[in-house]
Amino acid sequence: MVMAFADCRHRETHGISQKWRAVADWAEYLEGNLSEEADGRAGIRLDTEQHTHNARRSVGARPCFGLAERVGHFEIRPLIWRSTYIESLRQRTIDSAILINDFCARL
């Protein structure tokens, strides 16, 4: 799996600027998934706030935003990317994905 991820990471970052931010997004995603797995194996039941915090990391939306830039052959400027407005849009997208995932998991 590590080799597959390394290959994907190489393809994702080949030919883009050094300032590209996806490294942190992937690390947060992987950490979130490890936290979910560890909590599940330990039988830990999270409250709503804890669940939402971890789900925001593990849902995978932030790495997908970076992939969209790569696939679309563009980079959003850091000043725009970090704006409050764009972050609020990202957060709404992430929360929508969490809602859909949680709903479908209970069907």
C-alpha positions as CSV (number, residue, x, y, z in Angstrom):
1,M,0.0,0.0,0.0
2,V,2.9,2.4,0.8
3,M,4.3,1.9,-2.7
4,A,0.9,2.5,-4.3
5,F,0.4,5.7,-2.2
6,A,4.0,6.9,-3.1
7,D,3.2,6.3,-6.8
8,C,0.0,8.3,-6.5
9,R,1.7,11.0,-4.6
10,H,4.5,11.3,-7.2
11,R,1.9,11.6,-10.0
12,E,-0.1,14.1,-8.1
13,T,2.9,16.4,-7.5
14,H,4.8,16.0,-10.7
15,G,5.2,19.3,-12.5
16,I,3.6,21.6,-9.9
17,S,5.0,24.4,-7.7
18,Q,6.8,23.8,-4.5
19,K,4.2,25.7,-2.6
20,W,1.4,23.3,-3.4
21,R,-0.4,22.5,-0.2
22,A,-1.7,18.9,-0.6
23,V,0.9,17.3,1.5
24,A,-0.7,18.5,4.7
25,D,-4.2,17.5,3.4
26,W,-3.1,14.0,2.7
27,A,-1.3,13.7,6.1
28,E,-4.5,14.9,7.9
29,Y,-6.6,12.5,5.9
30,L,-4.4,9.5,6.7
31,E,-4.2,10.5,10.4
32,G,-8.0,10.8,10.6
33,N,-8.4,7.3,9.1
34,L,-6.0,5.9,11.6
35,S,-7.8,7.6,14.5
36,E,-11.1,6.2,13.3
37,E,-9.7,2.7,13.1
38,A,-8.0,2.9,16.5
39,D,-11.2,4.2,18.1
40,G,-13.3,1.5,16.5
41,R,-10.9,-1.3,17.6
42,A,-10.8,0.1,21.1
43,G,-14.6,0.3,21.2
44,I,-14.5,4.1,21.9
45,R,-17.8,5.8,21.3
46,L,-17.3,9.4,20.3
47,D,-19.7,12.2,21.1
48,T,-21.0,14.3,18.2
49,E,-18.3,17.0,18.5
50,Q,-15.5,14.4,18.5
51,H,-17.1,12.4,15.6
52,T,-17.4,15.5,13.5
53,H,-13.9,16.7,14.2
54,N,-12.4,13.3,13.2
55,A,-14.8,12.9,10.2
56,R,-13.7,16.2,8.8
57,R,-10.2,14.8,8.7
58,S,-11.0,11.4,7.4
59,V,-13.7,12.1,4.8
60,G,-11.1,12.8,2.1
61,A,-12.6,16.0,0.7
62,R,-9.5,18.1,1.2
63,P,-7.2,15.9,-0.7
64,C,-9.8,15.8,-3.5
65,F,-9.7,19.6,-3.7
66,G,-6.0,19.3,-4.4
67,L,-6.5,16.6,-6.9
68,A,-9.0,18.8,-8.7
69,E,-6.3,21.4,-9.2
70,R,-3.9,18.8,-10.5
71,V,-6.3,17.2,-12.9
72,G,-7.6,20.6,-14.0
73,H,-4.0,21.8,-14.6
74,F,-4.3,24.9,-12.4
75,E,-3.2,26.0,-9.0
76,I,-5.3,28.3,-6.8
77,R,-3.2,31.1,-5.4
78,P,-2.4,30.7,-1.7
79,L,-4.0,34.1,-0.8
80,I,-7.2,33.0,-2.4
81,W,-7.0,29.4,-1.0
82,R,-6.6,30.7,2.5
83,S,-9.4,33.3,2.4
84,T,-12.3,33.0,4.8
85,Y,-14.8,32.7,2.1
86,I,-13.1,29.8,0.3
87,E,-12.5,28.0,3.6
88,S,-16.2,28.3,4.4
89,L,-17.1,26.8,1.1
90,R,-14.7,23.9,1.7
91,Q,-16.1,23.4,5.2
92,R,-19.7,23.2,3.9
93,T,-18.6,20.7,1.2
94,I,-16.9,18.6,3.8
95,D,-19.8,18.7,6.2
96,S,-22.2,17.8,3.4
97,A,-20.0,14.7,2.6
98,I,-20.0,13.7,6.3
99,L,-23.8,14.0,6.5
100,I,-24.3,11.9,3.4
101,N,-21.8,9.3,4.6
102,D,-23.4,9.1,8.1
103,F,-26.9,8.8,6.6
104,C,-25.9,6.1,4.1
105,A,-24.1,4.2,6.9
106,R,-27.3,3.9,8.8
107,L,-29.5,2.6,5.9
